[in-house]
């Protein structure tokens, strides 16, 4: 797995809003969408395509709270256990279902479904 890094990116508010809307339409995080857009641009691709197995198989997948082991920080998706983060660092709520919005290596980012 590639090591990850972070950097600050300043954008006009309207562009940020458009990115957030597009990510939500695709049930992805803004980070996942941006990473795909940048990879595709650098590879000369015109369409954004999720490349990893996890992105192809898990992004958009609904996860019930029964599949989440909050004590150990694991979520089971299609029979495979992954570490997870909940969007916006929200606490786990056993009464909610979640949707996978990003897959980075062995870490899935989940968004609560209201």
N, C-alpha and C positions, 0 to 999 in steps of 0.2 A: 504494500500500500504506500502511495506517495505521502510524504509528510505535508501537512497543511500549514498554511500561513495566513495571516490576515493583513489587510491594509485598508486605509481610509479612502473612500471614494466619494467625492462631492458631486452631486447631481442636482439639476433643477428639480424643484418639488413636483412639477407636472410629470417629468420623466420617471421619477421614483413612484408616483401614483400609478402610472401606466404599467410599470414593472410589477407592482404589487397586484394589480388587477389581472394581468396575464398569468402570473404565478398562481393566483387563486383559481382562475379558470382551469388550469392544468392540475390542480390539487398538488402543488409543489411549493417549496419555499422560494423566496426571492434568491437566496444564495444558490440553490440548485439550478434555477433558471439562468442566473447570470453565469454560472460555471459552464453550463452547456452552451450558451450563446458565445462566450469567449473561446471555448474549445473549438466550436464549429467555425468561428471566424478565423482563428489561427490555422485551422486545417483546410480552409478554403471552401467549406461547405456552405450551402445556401439555406438549408433547412436545419432546424434544431432537432437532434435525435438523441435520446438518452442512450448512453453507451454501455454502462455497466449492467451486469445481470440484475443486481438489486434495483437499479433504476427501471429497467425494462419490466421486471416481474413484480415489484413491490410498491412503487410510487402510485398512489391512487387506491391502494388496497385498504379496505376497512378492517380495523382490528377491534375486537370486542375487549372489554376490560378483563374478561377471563383469560385472555391470552397474555396479559401483562403481569409479570412478577415484580411488583414495585419494591419489595424487600431487597431483591438482588439486582434490580435495574435491568431486567431482561424482558424482551417481548418475543413471542413465538409467532412467526409468520411463515405459512406454508411448511410447517414442520422444522424450521430452522430458528435457532435462538440468536437474537441480536441485542446489543446494547441499545438503549433508546434515550432520546431527549424529547421533552415536550415543548412545543413552540412557546416562545416568550417566557420560558422557565416556569410555566404554570405547574402547580402541584397535580399529582395523579388523582383522578376522580373515578372511583370504582363504579359510579352510576352512569358514566359516559362511554360511548364508543369513540374511536379515534381513526383518523385517516393518515396513512404514510405520505408525507409531503416531500421527503428528501432521504436519499440513501448515500452515505459517505463511508465507504469501506464497510466495517461491521457495526456502524451506528446509524439507526433510523431516527428521523425526526418525525414526531407525531403531532397532529393538530386535533384538538377535541372537536367532536361533532355535536352541535347544539340541537 
